Amino acid sequence: MRLLIKNGRVLDPASEKDGICDVLIADGRIEKVAEHIEDTADQVIDASGCFVMPGLIDLHVHLRDPGLTYKEDIETGAKAAARGGFTTILAMPNTKPVIDTPDRIAFVREKAKRVAPIHVLQIGAVTMGQKGEVLADIAGMVKAGCPAISEDGKSVMNSQLYREAMDIAAELDIPVMAHCEDISLVNHGVMNADDVSERMGMPGIPNAAEDVITARDILLAKETGARLHLCHCSTKDSMKMIRWAKEEGIKVSAEVCPHHFTLISSDIKKDDSNFKMNPPLRTGADRAALLEALKDGTIDAISTDHAPHSAEEKNQSIRKAPFGIVGLETAVGLTITRLVEQEIITPLQMARLMSFQPAGIAGLDKGTLGEGKPADVVIIDPKEEYVIDKNTFASKGKNTPFDGWKVRGKVKMTICDGRVVYRDTVEQPLLGRRDGGKL
C-alpha cells in the first residue's frame, strides 16, 4: 500500500524540518519527504492547512487490562489513542493482577497484536503486586518486551529497595518511571491543600507530598546512574529540582499532563469528581511554573495519564470517588489551544514533546518522519474548532472535566505502520488491526 500525503506542514523534530512538503509512504515505511512528490500511490491525501507529524507517543496510560476491563481494555484504549493521534502508548502496570511477571507482559503484548490498531507497550511493576516488599523479575520482563518499570499509582516507599531496582534498570538501560508521592504526607487528601479545599471542607494534599519523593528519586538516580522519568509533574518546586538535576548531568526526564497545564484548583467550583486526579490540580503559581518549564525545554514530554473509570465510580463526591480522568482524546485539542495558540510552544515543539522526545525516553526507533523509518503519522488541522463531547469518545471512560469545552486542533487522520487506523469523517471512523484484519 502506497500513501501520498500532499501539501501538509511537515513537522519533524529529528531533522528540525518545518515546512510545506509531501510525504510518501510505502510498505509501512516513510519512503520520501520532499516538495512536489509526483510518484504514483494507491491513495493520495490532501493535508493542506494541516500539521503532518510523527505519530504521537504517550508514555503514560492506564488500560485496566487485565482484570478491570469494565473501565477500559486494550482494544478500547487503543482505539481511543488512535482517535487522539497516538500511534504508540505505554500502559502502566497497576492492573488486576498487577503486571509484574514476564508472562503478564506477554499477555498484553499478544492481546494487543490481535485487537489494537496501534502499538501498545506494557510497562512492568517495580515490586511484586506493587506491594513495595519484593522486587519483580525486572530482567525477565524486559526480555519479554517491557520497555520500562514503574510503580505508578504509588511510590516505592522503601528507599533501599527502590535503589536496588534502579541499579537493575541502569544495567538494563531502561527508564524508571516515577510516580512521586509520599503517602504519609497525602494523609487521605483528595485535592490540593489550599483555600479551595478548605472552603469545600475536603482534606488536602500538600505540594510536599510530591516534592519530597521527587528529591529522593533524583538523588537515587544520581547515585545509581539510572534513567529516571518523572511522571505527571505538577508543582513549582519539582520544576526547580528537575532543572538542577539536568544541570548536574543526572539522567532525568519529566512529563506534564494537559489537565495540569490547563486547569488549576480554583477551577473546581463544586463537588465534581471529574476534577479529581492524582497529583491534584495545583495553584496558579504551580501552573505558571509548568508553562515556563514547557517553554524553556525543562519538560521533555506531554503525557495524558489516561485513567478511565466507570460512571458509577465517578458519580460520587470528590471525597469518595477514585482519582483520575481520561485524556487520550482531548490531549491534542488542549495542547494546541492552551500551548500552541498561546505561543507557549511552537508546533515543532509540540511534535518534539508529544512524539520525538517520548520515543527517546522509551528507547524507541520512532518519533520521526525520516526516510526509512516506520510510517507512524498523524495529520492534525490546527485551526478546526469543535466542542469536546465525551459521548463521542472511543474510550469506555467518559470521566473528563473538559466535556463541553470549545477547543482548536482536530486529529484528521492517524496512520500506523503505513495503514490508516483513524479517519475523522462523518461516516464511521476507520479503525482496525494494523494487519488489516477485521475486529
Sequence and secondary structure as in RCSB ss.txt:
>XXXX:A:sequence
MRLLIKNGRVLDPASEKDGICDVLIADGRIEKVAEHIEDTADQVIDASGCFVMPGLIDLHVHLRDPGLTYKEDIE
TGAKAAARGGFTTILAMPNTKPVIDTPDRIAFVREKAKRVAPIHVLQIGAVTMGQKGEVLADIAGMVKAGCPAIS
EDGKSVMNSQLYREAMDIAAELDIPVMAHCEDISLVNHGVMNADDVSERMGMPGIPNAAEDVITARDILLAKETG
ARLHLCHCSTKDSMKMIRWAKEEGIKVSAEVCPHHFTLISSDIKKDDSNFKMNPPLRTGADRAALLEALKDGTID
AISTDHAPHSAEEKNQSIRKAPFGIVGLETAVGLTITRLVEQEIITPLQMARLMSFQPAGIAGLDKGTLGEGKPA
DVVIIDPKEEYVIDKNTFASKGKNTPFDGWKVRGKVKMTICDGRVVYRDTVEQPLLGRRDGGKL
>XXXX:A:secstr
 EEEEEEEEEEETTTTEEEEEEEEEETTEEEEEESS     SEEEE TT EEEE EEEEEE   TTT TTT  HH
HHHHHHHHTTEEEEEE S SSS S SHHHHHHHHHHHHHH SSEEEE B SBGGG SSSB  HHHHHHTT   EE
 TTS    HHHHHHHHHHHHHHT EEEE    HHHHTT  EESSHHHHHHT  EE HHHHHHHHHHHHHHHHHH 
 EEEE S   HHHHHHHHHHHHTT  EEEEE HHHHH  GGG  SS GGG  SS    HHHHHHHHHHHHHT   
EE   B    HHHHSS TTTS S    TTTHHHHHIIIIITTTSS HHHHHIIIIIHHHHHHT S S   TTSB 
 EEEEEEEEEEE  GGG SSS    TTTT EEEEEEEEEEETTEEEEE  SS      TTS   
